[in-house]
Amino acid sequence: MTLGNSQIKPDAHGKVTGAALYAGDLTAERLGTQGMLHAKVVFTNQVHARVTLLDVSAAEAVEGVLFVLTADDVPVNEYGLTKFDQPVLIGPTSSGRSIVPHDVSRWEADHLAVVVAESAEAATLGAQQIVSDWEQLDIVADIDAALAPGAPLVHPEDEVASNAYAHLVIRKGDVDAAFAAADVIVEGTYELPYQEHAFLQTEAGVAYTDGEGRVTVETAGQWTHEDQEQIAHALGVNADEVRVIYRAIGGAFGGKEDMSVQIVLALAAKRLAELDDHRPVRMEWSREESIVGHHKRHRGRITTRWAATADGHILGVESNNYLDAGAYNYTSNKVLGNLHLTVSGPYEIENARVDSWAVYTNAVPGGAFRGFGGPQGTFAAEMQMNKLAAATGIDPVEIRRRNLLREGSIGITSTEMPAGVSLPQVVDACAEAAEWTHPKPPPVPIASFASLPSTTDRVRRGRGFACTYKNVGFSFGFPERSEARLVLHGDNDQPTSAEVFLAGADVGQGAHTAFVQMAAEATGLAFEDITATFSDTATSGDSGSASASRLSFMTGNAILGAAEEAEKAWREGARPAVGEFRYVPPPTEPLDPEGAPTTPNFAYGYVAEAVDLSVDLDTGHVVVHDVVCAIDVGRIINRALVVGQVEGAVIQAHGYALSENLQVEEGRVLNPRLSGYLIPGIGDIPEQVRTILLEIPDPVGPFGVRGMAEMPLMPYAPAVAAALFDATGVWFDEFPFTPGRLAAGLG
C-alpha cells in the first residue's frame, strides 16, 4: 500500500541542492550546447494606441543582434487559450492571417517585437533602439468606464458589440415572490481586488529545432499540449511539428496557463532554422516584466441581495456580477462561470436570478488563479450568509447547517448535485475542531510598530466562519480527458517494474509524486519500482491542464485504466506489456443562455474554515492566531503533500485578504515589484494552521480521490471579514483588509 504515505518527492533532492533544472536554468553550459542566443521581447508600453510606425533598423544595426521579429514575421498573428482575440505581435503591417486587428495595443504589455542576439546585453540594447509612433486612443480604464454609455469598444471587431462580451444567467423559481415573502433581506456590494501570482520562477524558456525537425520549446507551464496547439496555430504548422517540454516549474497557480514566452521563442527558433543556425535561443523575464506582463486574479464587483425567513432559511438570491477581463479574454469566460456558480453559496437555493458579465477594459488581463472565480463568488456569498446570521441572531454555523447542500440536493442550475456531497460533515468537523461553541480567548498584545509599546487596551478578538464548494475538472461541456501510458517489465511470472508516461505538469504541488504513488498502487509494485517520464508532448498523450483541482483526479483515473490494459496484455503474454488509456469523465453541459436546467460539473470538493484573530482598533493591524481548515479529500494519496497544499493555500489566501494590493490606474500597473506588492513574510502569516482531512470517497474519483488544491484558499477572506465583524461590529465589504483600510473603517 502506497496511498496515504508521506512519500518523499523524487525531485526533492535536486530542488534543495540546486541540481534540478528550472526553465531559467537552461544555459548553454547546463544544456551542453555549443553556444546559446538570447531573445528580448519588447512591450508596447501603450495602454490603448494604434501603431503608425515601427522602425527596427537601428536595433538590427546593434553589434551582436542577429534579427528582429515583428508582426510581419508571424504566420498566424492571433492566439488565446479559449478565444483568439490577441495578436502575437503588434505592428502597423502583418503578412500573416489574423482575425483580430494587429495594429492596436490594448494593454501596456502587448508585444511589439522580439530581438534575437548573441548576448542578453546586445538583445537589451537592440530593444532600446526600436522606434515606434502611436496614435493615442481613449483608454477604457475599468468596469465603470467600459459600461458607460458611448464607451469606446476595446474589441470593435468582436461579434458582441459591447465591452460586456460574455454574459451568463441563472433563472430558478420565482425570485420576486421569494423577496415578497421574506422576513429578512440582506444586501451588499462587494469590491474584489486583483491578485498577483508571484510565483518563484518568472517566465523563461529556450527554443530550438530538434533532431526530427520539430520546433521545440522547453519552458514552464501548466498544459504542454495546449501550449503545443497555440504555438502550432501561430506558426501555421501542424501540432506534430511542435514539441513542448516542461522542466522543473517554480510555481504557477494559474499564472502560467496562458502564453508568455512560448510563441515568441518558437518564432525565433523557426527563423534560426531557416538561417541554418541551430543554436538554442533563451529568454527570461525580469520580475517587473513578469508582474506587468502576465494576467492576474480578476478584479470585479458583485451586487447581491438575499431573502430569508426569520429562522434563517434562504428563500431567494439575486445577484449582478462583473469581472474585469482586461484587454483580452484569456480564461475570463471560464473564470466567470465559476463565480456564477459560487455567488449563491454552497446552499439549497429554490429561487435565484443571477447575471454575470465579463467586461473588456484596457487594464491588465484577468485569468486563472487558484480557484479561478470561486474566491470572488465565495467572498460575496459567505459575506451574505454571515450578515444573514447577524440579522437573524442565529449562530453562523447553525444557519449554515439549515441551508447546506447535501446528498440529493438540487443545485443552483436546477439539476441534482453529483453524488458524494459531504458539506454537512465538513462543516461539522471544522466547527468541532475550532471549538466553535466555546468562549473566545482574551485579546493578546499587538505590537503594530516597533516604536510603539504593545497593548491590549485597544485590541479586540474575533472569530469567523465560512465554507464553500468548487468544481473538480473542466466544466460547461468542455471535452475533458486525460491520457496515460504504462509499460510493465519483468520475467514470465510477475512484473518487477513499470514505466509511466504522463504529460501532467508538476508546478510544485507534488503531482508527479502522487502519480507514481497511484501507479504503484494500481500495479501492486513498490514506489521505487516505478520510473516515469513527464511533461513532454513527444512521449505522452494529453493529460490536460494542471488546474481546476483536476490533475490527480483525472490522471489517477487514466493511470488505473492504463494499468488494467497493461495487466491484460501481460496475461496475454506480451513482454513488455503496454497499456494505454484515455479517461473521459461523466459529461457536463454548457450553461443555458435562458437559464434552463444544466449539469455544469461532474464532481466537487468541499471545505470549511474558521479564523481566530485580533485587531488593533487604532492602527488596523491584524494578527491571525488560528485557522482551522476542514476539507474532504476523498482519499489521501500523500498526507504531507495534502497538508502542504492546505497550508500553502491558506497563506496565499492570507495575502489576498490582508496585504497584497496591486495598484492599477488608467491601465498601468503602478507597483510592479515585490518591494511594493506585499506578499506575507514568515512573520506575517497565521500563527497556526490546523488541517482536518476527511476521507469521504468521491464515487468517480480514482481510489475515491477528490481534487482539493484550490478549495482552502476560497473561504479564507470572508472568514477573516466575519472575524473582524465579530471583533469590531463593522462589516468590511472591500479588501484587502490593509491597516489603512481597517483604521479608516473603524475611525
KAMOCOR-V598965 format. One record per pair of residues at least 6 apart in sequence whose C-alpha atoms are under 7 Angstrom apart, sorted by the first residue. I is the first residue (numbers start at 1). GAP is how many residues later the second one is. D is the distance in whole Angstrom. If there is no record, write none. Layout:
BEGIN
I,GAP,D + I,GAP,D
END
This chain:
BEGIN
1,520,6 + 2,515,6 + 2,518,7 + 2,519,6 + 3,514,6 + 3,515,7 + 3,518,7 + 3,633,7 + 3,634,5 + 3,635,6 + 4,632,5 + 4,633,5 + 4,634,5 + 4,635,6 + 5,632,7 + 5,633,5 + 5,634,6 + 6,632,5 + 6,633,5 + 6,634,5 + 7,631,6 + 9,501,7 + 9,504,6 + 10,503,7 + 14,6,5 + 20,228,7 + 21,226,6 + 21,227,6 + 22,225,5 + 22,226,4 + 22,227,6 + 23,181,5 + 23,182,5 + 23,195,7 + 23,196,5 + 23,197,6 + 23,224,6 + 23,225,7 + 24,180,5 + 24,181,6 + 24,260,6 + 26,180,7 + 28,6,7 + 28,7,6 + 28,8,6 + 35,244,6 + 36,243,6 + 36,244,5 + 36,245,6 + 37,79,7 + 37,80,6 + 37,81,5 + 37,82,6 + 37,242,7 + 37,243,6 + 37,244,4 + 37,245,6 + 38,78,6 + 38,79,5 + 38,80,6 + 38,81,6 + 38,82,5 + 38,85,7 + 38,243,5 + 38,244,5 + 38,245,6 + 39,75,6 + 39,76,5 + 39,77,4 + 39,78,6 + 39,84,6 + 39,242,6 + 39,243,6 + 39,244,5 + 40,74,6 + 40,75,5 + 40,76,7 + 40,83,6 + 40,84,6 + 40,243,6 + 41,70,7 + 41,72,6 + 41,73,4 + 41,74,6 + 42,69,6 + 42,70,5 + 42,71,5 + 42,72,6 + 42,85,6 + 43,65,7 + 43,66,5 + 43,67,6 + 43,68,5 + 43,69,6 + 44,61,7 + 44,64,6 + 44,65,6 + 44,66,6 + 44,67,6 + 44,68,5 + 45,63,4 + 45,64,6 + 46,59,6 + 46,61,6 + 46,62,5 + 47,58,7 + 47,59,6 + 47,60,4 + 47,61,4 + 47,92,7 + 47,315,6 + 47,620,6 + 48,57,5 + 48,58,5 + 48,59,6 + 48,88,6 + 48,89,5 + 48,90,7 + 48,91,6 + 48,314,7 + 49,55,6 + 49,56,5 + 49,57,7 + 49,85,6 + 49,86,5 + 49,87,4 + 49,88,5 + 50,53,6 + 50,54,4 + 50,55,6 + 50,84,5 + 50,85,5 + 50,86,6 + 51,40,6 + 51,41,6 + 51,52,6 + 51,53,6 + 51,82,6 + 51,83,4 + 51,84,6 + 52,40,6 + 52,81,6 + 52,82,5 + 52,83,7 + 53,39,6 + 53,79,5 + 53,80,5 + 54,37,7 + 54,38,7 + 54,77,6 + 54,78,4 + 54,79,7 + 55,75,6 + 55,76,5 + 55,77,6 + 56,12,7 + 56,74,5 + 56,75,6 + 58,71,6 + 58,72,7 + 59,67,4 + 59,68,6 + 59,70,5 + 59,71,6 + 60,6,7 + 60,7,6 + 60,8,6 + 60,66,7 + 62,64,6 + 63,59,7 + 64,53,5 + 64,54,5 + 64,55,7 + 64,58,6 + 65,51,6 + 65,52,4 + 65,53,6 + 65,57,6 + 65,58,6 + 65,61,7 + 66,50,6 + 66,51,5 + 67,48,6 + 67,49,6 + 68,45,7 + 68,46,6 + 68,47,5 + 68,48,6 + 69,44,6 + 69,45,5 + 69,46,6 + 70,19,6 + 70,21,7 + 70,42,7 + 70,43,5 + 70,44,7 + 71,18,5 + 71,19,6 + 71,20,5 + 71,22,7 + 71,23,5 + 72,21,6 + 72,22,4 + 72,23,5 + 72,24,7 + 74,22,6 + 74,160,7 + 74,161,7 + 75,21,4 + 75,22,6 + 75,159,6 + 75,160,5 + 75,161,6 + 76,20,5 + 76,21,5 + 76,22,6 + 76,157,7 + 76,158,5 + 76,159,6 + 76,160,6 + 77,10,5 + 77,11,5 + 77,12,7 + 77,19,6 + 77,20,6 + 77,21,5 + 77,157,6 + 78,6,6 + 78,7,7 + 78,8,5 + 78,9,4 + 78,10,6 + 78,20,6 + 78,22,7 + 78,156,6 + 79,6,7 + 79,7,6 + 79,8,6 + 79,9,7 + 79,151,6 + 79,155,7 + 80,6,6 + 80,250,6 + 81,177,6 + 81,249,6 + 81,250,7 + 82,248,6 + 82,249,6 + 83,246,7 + 85,15,6 + 85,243,6 + 86,14,7 + 86,242,6 + 87,13,7 + 87,15,6 + 88,23,7 + 89,22,5 + 89,23,5 + 89,24,6 + 90,12,5 + 90,13,5 + 90,14,7 + 90,15,7 + 90,21,6 + 90,22,5 + 91,11,6 + 91,12,5 + 91,21,7 + 92,11,5 + 100,57,7 + 106,221,6 + 106,256,6 + 107,220,6 + 107,255,5 + 107,256,6 + 107,257,6 + 107,560,7 + 108,560,7 + 109,183,6 + 109,184,5 + 115,8,6 + 115,11,7 + 115,12,6 + 116,7,6 + 117,6,5 + 138,14,7 + 139,223,6 + 139,527,7 + 140,6,6 + 140,12,7 + 140,221,5 + 140,222,5 + 141,220,6 + 141,221,6 + 141,222,6 + 141,525,5 + 141,526,5 + 142,182,7 + 142,219,6 + 142,221,7 + 143,181,6 + 143,216,7 + 143,218,7 + 145,6,7 + 146,17,6 + 146,214,7 + 146,215,6 + 147,16,7 + 153,9,7 + 153,10,6 + 154,9,7 + 154,206,6 + 154,207,6 + 154,208,7 + 163,196,5 + 163,197,5 + 164,193,6 + 164,194,6 + 164,195,4 + 164,196,6 + 165,193,6 + 165,194,6 + 166,167,6 + 166,191,5 + 166,192,5 + 167,189,6 + 167,190,5 + 167,191,7 + 168,187,6 + 168,188,5 + 168,189,7 + 168,425,7 + 169,185,6 + 169,186,5 + 169,187,7 + 169,424,6 + 169,425,7 + 169,426,6 + 170,182,7 + 170,183,6 + 170,184,5 + 170,185,7 + 170,243,7 + 170,425,5 + 171,181,6 + 171,182,5 + 171,183,7 + 171,424,5 + 172,178,7 + 172,179,5 + 172,180,5 + 172,181,7 + 173,177,6 + 173,178,4 + 173,179,7 + 174,177,6 + 175,141,6 + 175,176,5 + 175,177,6 + 175,178,7 + 178,129,7 + 178,137,5 + 178,138,5 + 178,173,7 + 179,128,5 + 179,137,7 + 182,125,5 + 182,126,5 + 182,127,6 + 183,125,6 + 183,126,5 + 183,127,5 + 184,123,6 + 184,124,5 + 184,125,6 + 184,126,6 + 185,120,7 + 185,121,6 + 185,122,5 + 185,123,6 + 186,119,6 + 186,120,5 + 186,121,7 + 186,198,7 + 186,201,7 + 186,202,6 + 187,117,6 + 187,118,4 + 187,119,6 + 188,115,6 + 188,116,6 + 188,117,6 + 189,113,6 + 189,114,4 + 189,115,6 + 189,544,7 + 190,111,6 + 190,112,5 + 190,113,6 + 190,190,6 + 190,543,5 + 190,544,6 + 191,109,6 + 191,110,5 + 191,111,7 + 191,542,7 + 191,543,5 + 192,107,5 + 192,108,5 + 192,109,6 + 192,184,7 + 192,542,6 + 192,543,7 + 193,106,5 + 193,107,7 + 193,542,7 + 194,102,6 + 194,103,5 + 194,104,5 + 194,105,5 + 194,468,6 + 195,101,6 + 195,102,5 + 195,461,6 + 195,465,7 + 195,467,7 + 196,100,5 + 196,101,7 + 197,56,6 + 197,58,6 + 197,99,7 + 199,51,6 + 199,52,5 + 199,53,6 + 200,50,5 + 200,51,6 + 201,49,5 + 201,50,7 + 202,83,6 + 202,84,7 + 202,85,6 + 202,88,6 + 203,57,7 + 203,58,7 + 203,81,6 + 203,82,5 + 203,87,7 + 204,15,6 + 204,57,7 + 204,79,5 + 204,80,4 + 204,81,6 + 205,12,7 + 205,13,5 + 205,14,4 + 205,56,7 + 205,77,6 + 205,78,6 + 205,79,7 + 206,11,6 + 206,12,5 + 206,13,7 + 206,59,7 + 206,74,6 + 206,75,5 + 206,76,4 + 206,77,6 + 207,9,5 + 207,10,4 + 207,11,6 + 207,58,6 + 207,59,6 + 207,62,6 + 207,73,5 + 207,74,5 + 207,75,7 + 208,7,6 + 208,8,5 + 208,9,7 + 208,61,5 + 208,70,7 + 208,71,7 + 208,72,5 + 208,73,7 + 209,6,5 + 209,7,6 + 209,60,6 + 209,64,7 + 209,69,7 + 210,6,6 + 214,27,5 + 214,28,5 + 214,29,6 + 215,26,6 + 215,27,5 + 215,28,6 + 215,51,6 + 215,54,7 + 215,55,7 + 216,26,6 + 216,27,5 + 216,28,6 + 217,26,6 + 217,27,5 + 217,28,6 + 217,45,7 + 217,49,6 + 218,26,6 + 218,27,5 + 218,28,6 + 218,29,7 + 219,26,6 + 219,27,5 + 219,28,6 + 220,26,5 + 220,27,6 + 220,29,5 + 221,25,7 + 221,35,5 + 221,36,6 + 222,34,6 + 222,35,5 + 222,283,6 + 222,323,5 + 222,324,5 + 223,34,7 + 223,282,7 + 223,321,6 + 223,322,4 + 223,323,6 + 224,20,6 + 224,21,7 + 224,279,7 + 224,311,6 + 224,312,7 + 224,313,6 + 225,312,6 + 225,317,6 + 228,11,6 + 228,14,6 + 228,15,6 + 228,16,6 + 229,10,6 + 231,31,7 + 231,32,5 + 232,6,6 + 232,7,5 + 232,10,6 + 243,294,6 + 243,295,6 + 244,292,6 + 244,293,6 + 245,290,6 + 245,291,4 + 245,292,7 + 246,289,5 + 246,290,7 + 249,257,7 + 249,258,5 + 249,259,6 + 250,257,6 + 250,258,6 + 251,256,5 + 251,257,6 + 252,255,6 + 253,116,5 + 253,117,5 + 254,114,5 + 254,115,4 + 254,116,6 + 254,293,7 + 255,39,7 + 255,40,7 + 255,113,6 + 255,114,6 + 258,72,7 + 269,12,7 + 272,6,6 + 287,386,7 + 288,384,5 + 288,385,6 + 291,381,5 + 292,377,6 + 292,380,6 + 295,69,6 + 295,70,5 + 295,71,5 + 295,72,6 + 296,69,7 + 296,70,5 + 296,71,6 + 297,69,6 + 297,70,6 + 297,71,6 + 297,72,5 + 298,25,6 + 298,26,6 + 298,27,7 + 298,68,5 + 298,69,6 + 299,24,6 + 299,25,6 + 300,22,5 + 300,23,4 + 300,24,6 + 301,20,6 + 301,21,5 + 301,22,7 + 302,17,7 + 302,18,6 + 302,19,4 + 302,20,6 + 302,78,7 + 303,16,6 + 303,17,5 + 303,18,6 + 304,14,6 + 304,15,4 + 304,16,6 + 305,12,6 + 305,13,5 + 305,14,7 + 306,10,6 + 306,11,5 + 306,12,6 + 307,7,6 + 307,8,5 + 307,9,5 + 307,10,6 + 308,6,4 + 308,7,5 + 309,6,7 + 310,82,6 + 312,80,7 + 312,87,6 + 313,89,7 + 313,90,6 + 314,35,7 + 314,89,7 + 315,34,7 + 315,35,7 + 315,36,6 + 316,33,6 + 316,34,7 + 316,35,5 + 316,36,6 + 317,27,7 + 317,34,6 + 317,35,5 + 317,36,6 + 318,34,6 + 318,35,5 + 318,36,6 + 319,34,7 + 319,35,5 + 319,36,6 + 320,34,6 + 320,35,5 + 320,36,6 + 321,34,6 + 321,35,5 + 321,36,6 + 322,34,6 + 322,35,5 + 322,36,6 + 323,34,6 + 323,35,5 + 323,36,6 + 324,34,6 + 324,35,5 + 324,36,6 + 324,37,7 + 324,42,7 + 325,7,6 + 325,33,6 + 325,34,5 + 325,35,5 + 325,36,7 + 325,40,5 + 325,41,5 + 326,34,5 + 326,35,5 + 326,36,6 + 326,37,5 + 326,38,5 + 326,39,4 + 326,40,6 + 327,33,6 + 327,34,5 + 327,35,5 + 327,36,6 + 327,37,6 + 327,38,5 + 328,32,7 + 328,37,6 + 330,37,6 + 331,36,5 + 331,37,6 + 332,26,7 + 332,34,6 + 332,35,6 + 333,25,7 + 335,33,7 + 335,37,5 + 335,38,5 + 336,20,7 + 336,22,7 + 336,37,6 + 338,34,7 + 338,35,5 + 338,36,5 + 339,34,4 + 339,35,5 + 339,37,6 + 339,38,4 + 340,16,6 + 340,37,7 + 341,71,7 + 342,32,6 + 342,35,5 + 342,36,6 + 343,34,4 + 343,35,6 + 343,37,6 + 343,38,5 + 344,37,5 + 345,33,6 + 345,36,5 + 345,37,7 + 345,123,6 + 346,58,6 + 346,59,6 + 346,122,5 + 346,123,6 + 347,56,5 + 347,57,4 + 347,58,5 + 348,55,6 + 348,56,6 + 348,57,5 + 348,61,7 + 348,62,7 + 348,63,7 + 349,63,6 + 362,305,5 + 363,304,4 + 363,305,7 + 364,303,7 + 370,340,5 + 371,339,5 + 371,340,7 + 371,343,7 + 374,96,7 + 374,340,6 + 375,339,4 + 378,90,7 + 378,336,6 + 378,337,6 + 379,336,7 + 379,338,7 + 379,339,5 + 382,84,6 + 382,336,6 + 383,335,6 + 386,10,6 + 386,336,7 + 389,6,6 + 389,7,5 + 389,10,6 + 396,69,7 + 401,23,7 + 404,19,7 + 404,20,7 + 405,18,7 + 406,15,5 + 406,16,7 + 406,17,6 + 406,18,7 + 407,12,6 + 407,13,6 + 407,14,5 + 408,8,6 + 408,9,6 + 409,7,6 + 409,8,6 + 410,6,4 + 410,7,6 + 411,6,6 + 413,184,5 + 413,185,6 + 414,183,5 + 414,184,7 + 415,182,6 + 415,183,6 + 415,184,6 + 418,184,6 + 418,185,6 + 419,280,7 + 420,278,6 + 420,279,6 + 422,184,7 + 423,183,6 + 426,180,7 + 426,181,6 + 426,182,6 + 426,204,6 + 426,205,6 + 426,206,7 + 427,181,6 + 429,201,6 + 430,178,6 + 430,179,6 + 430,180,7 + 430,198,6 + 430,199,6 + 430,200,5 + 434,176,7 + 434,194,6 + 442,19,7 + 443,13,6 + 443,16,6 + 443,17,6 + 443,18,5 + 443,171,6 + 444,12,6 + 445,9,5 + 445,10,5 + 445,11,5 + 446,8,5 + 446,9,6 + 446,170,7 + 447,6,6 + 447,7,4 + 448,171,7 + 448,173,6 + 458,158,6 + 458,159,6 + 458,160,7 + 459,155,6 + 459,156,6 + 459,157,4 + 459,158,6 + 460,154,6 + 460,155,5 + 460,156,7 + 460,267,5 + 460,268,7 + 461,152,6 + 461,153,4 + 461,154,7 + 461,266,5 + 462,150,6 + 462,151,6 + 462,152,6 + 462,261,5 + 462,262,6 + 462,264,5 + 462,265,4 + 463,148,5 + 463,149,4 + 463,150,6 + 463,259,7 + 463,260,4 + 463,263,6 + 464,146,6 + 464,147,5 + 464,148,7 + 464,255,5 + 464,256,6 + 464,258,4 + 464,259,4 + 465,144,6 + 465,145,4 + 465,146,6 + 465,254,5 + 465,257,7 + 466,142,6 + 466,143,6 + 466,144,7 + 466,249,5 + 466,252,6 + 466,253,5 + 467,140,6 + 467,141,4 + 467,142,6 + 467,248,6 + 468,138,6 + 468,139,6 + 468,140,6 + 468,247,6 + 469,135,7 + 469,136,6 + 469,137,5 + 469,138,6 + 470,134,5 + 470,135,5 + 470,136,7 + 470,241,7 + 471,130,6 + 471,132,6 + 471,133,4 + 471,134,6 + 472,76,6 + 472,77,5 + 472,78,5 + 472,131,5 + 472,132,5 + 472,133,7 + 472,235,6 + 473,75,5 + 473,76,6 + 473,77,4 + 474,6,6 + 474,74,7 + 475,113,6 + 475,125,6 + 475,126,5 + 476,112,6 + 476,113,5 + 476,114,4 + 476,115,6 + 476,124,5 + 476,125,7 + 477,110,7 + 477,111,5 + 477,112,4 + 477,113,5 + 480,104,6 + 480,105,7 + 481,62,7 + 481,63,7 + 481,101,7 + 481,102,6 + 481,103,5 + 481,104,7 + 482,60,6 + 482,61,4 + 482,62,6 + 482,72,6 + 482,73,6 + 482,76,6 + 482,100,6 + 482,101,5 + 482,102,7 + 483,58,5 + 483,59,6 + 483,60,5 + 483,75,6 + 483,98,6 + 483,99,4 + 483,100,6 + 484,17,6 + 484,18,5 + 484,57,7 + 484,74,5 + 484,75,6 + 484,78,6 + 484,96,6 + 484,97,6 + 484,98,7 + 485,15,6 + 485,16,5 + 485,17,7 + 485,77,6 + 485,94,6 + 485,95,4 + 485,96,7 + 486,12,7 + 486,13,6 + 486,14,4 + 486,15,6 + 486,76,6 + 486,77,6 + 486,80,7 + 486,92,6 + 486,93,5 + 486,94,6 + 487,11,5 + 487,12,5 + 487,13,6 + 487,79,6 + 487,89,7 + 487,90,6 + 487,91,4 + 487,92,6 + 488,7,6 + 488,9,6 + 488,10,4 + 488,11,7 + 488,78,7 + 488,88,6 + 488,89,5 + 488,90,6 + 489,6,5 + 489,7,6 + 489,8,5 + 489,9,6 + 489,86,7 + 489,87,5 + 489,88,7 + 490,6,5 + 490,7,6 + 497,28,7 + 497,32,5 + 497,33,6 + 498,31,6 + 498,32,5 + 498,33,6 + 499,31,6 + 499,32,5 + 499,33,6 + 500,31,6 + 500,32,5 + 500,33,6 + 501,31,6 + 501,32,5 + 501,33,6 + 501,38,7 + 501,39,5 + 502,31,6 + 502,32,5 + 502,33,6 + 502,38,5 + 502,39,7 + 502,41,7 + 503,31,5 + 503,32,4 + 503,33,6 + 503,34,7 + 503,37,5 + 503,38,6 + 503,39,6 + 503,40,5 + 504,30,7 + 504,31,6 + 504,39,5 + 504,40,7 + 504,41,7 + 504,42,6 + 504,47,7 + 505,30,6 + 505,41,6 + 506,6,6 + 509,136,7 + 510,131,7 + 511,41,7 + 514,123,6 + 514,124,7 + 515,41,7 + 516,11,7 + 516,14,6 + 517,10,6 + 518,38,6 + 519,40,6 + 520,6,6 + 520,7,5 + 520,10,7 + 522,38,6 + 522,41,6 + 523,40,6 + 543,12,7 + 549,158,5 + 549,159,6 + 549,160,6 + 549,161,6 + 550,157,6 + 552,155,7 + 553,148,6 + 553,149,6 + 553,152,6 + 553,153,6 + 553,154,6 + 556,146,5 + 557,26,6 + 557,145,5 + 558,23,6 + 558,24,6 + 558,25,5 + 561,20,5 + 562,17,5 + 562,18,5 + 562,19,5 + 563,16,6 + 565,14,4 + 565,15,7 + 566,11,5 + 566,12,5 + 566,13,4 + 569,8,5 + 569,9,7 + 570,7,5 + 586,16,6 + 587,15,7 + 588,11,6 + 588,12,5 + 588,13,5 + 588,14,6 + 589,9,6 + 589,10,5 + 589,11,5 + 590,10,6 + 591,7,6 + 591,9,7 + 592,6,7 + 605,27,7 + 605,101,6 + 605,102,6 + 605,103,6 + 606,25,6 + 606,26,6 + 607,23,6 + 607,24,4 + 607,25,7 + 607,104,6 + 607,105,6 + 608,21,6 + 608,22,5 + 608,23,7 + 608,107,7 + 609,18,7 + 609,19,5 + 609,20,5 + 609,21,6 + 609,106,6 + 609,107,7 + 609,110,7 + 610,17,6 + 610,18,5 + 610,19,7 + 610,109,6 + 611,15,6 + 611,16,5 + 611,17,7 + 611,108,6 + 611,109,6 + 611,112,7 + 612,12,6 + 612,13,6 + 612,14,5 + 612,15,7 + 612,111,7 + 613,9,7 + 613,10,6 + 613,11,4 + 613,12,5 + 613,110,7 + 614,8,6 + 614,9,5 + 614,10,6 + 615,6,6 + 615,7,4 + 615,8,6 + 616,6,7 + 617,126,7 + 617,129,7 + 618,125,6 + 619,120,6 + 619,124,6 + 620,119,4 + 620,120,6 + 620,122,5 + 620,123,5 + 621,118,5 + 624,62,5 + 624,63,6 + 625,61,6 + 625,62,5 + 625,63,6 + 626,60,6 + 626,61,6 + 626,62,5 + 626,63,6 + 627,61,6 + 627,62,5 + 627,63,6 + 628,61,6 + 628,62,5 + 628,63,6 + 629,61,6 + 629,62,5 + 629,63,6 + 629,83,7 + 630,61,6 + 630,62,4 + 630,63,6 + 631,61,6 + 631,62,5 + 631,63,6 + 632,61,6 + 632,62,4 + 632,63,6 + 632,64,6 + 633,60,7 + 633,61,6 + 633,62,6 + 633,72,6 + 633,73,5 + 633,74,7 + 633,75,6 + 634,60,7 + 634,61,4 + 634,62,5 + 634,63,4 + 634,64,6 + 634,70,5 + 634,71,4 + 634,72,5 + 635,60,5 + 635,62,6 + 635,68,7 + 635,69,5 + 635,70,5 + 635,71,7 + 643,48,6 + 645,64,6 + 646,45,7 + 646,66,6 + 647,42,7 + 649,61,7 + 649,63,6 + 649,64,5 + 650,62,6 + 650,63,5 + 650,66,7 + 651,34,6 + 652,61,7 + 653,60,5 + 653,63,6 + 653,64,7 + 654,31,7 + 655,24,6 + 655,25,6 + 656,80,6 + 657,60,5 + 657,78,6 + 657,79,5 + 657,80,6 + 658,78,5 + 658,79,5 + 658,80,5 + 659,19,6 + 659,20,7 + 659,77,6 + 659,78,7 + 659,79,6 + 660,17,6 + 660,18,5 + 660,19,6 + 660,76,7 + 661,16,6 + 661,75,7 + 662,9,7 + 662,15,6 + 663,6,6 + 663,7,5 + 663,8,6 + 664,6,6 + 671,6,6 + 697,7,4 + 697,8,6 + 698,6,5 + 698,7,6 + 698,8,6 + 721,10,7 + 721,11,6 + 725,6,5
END
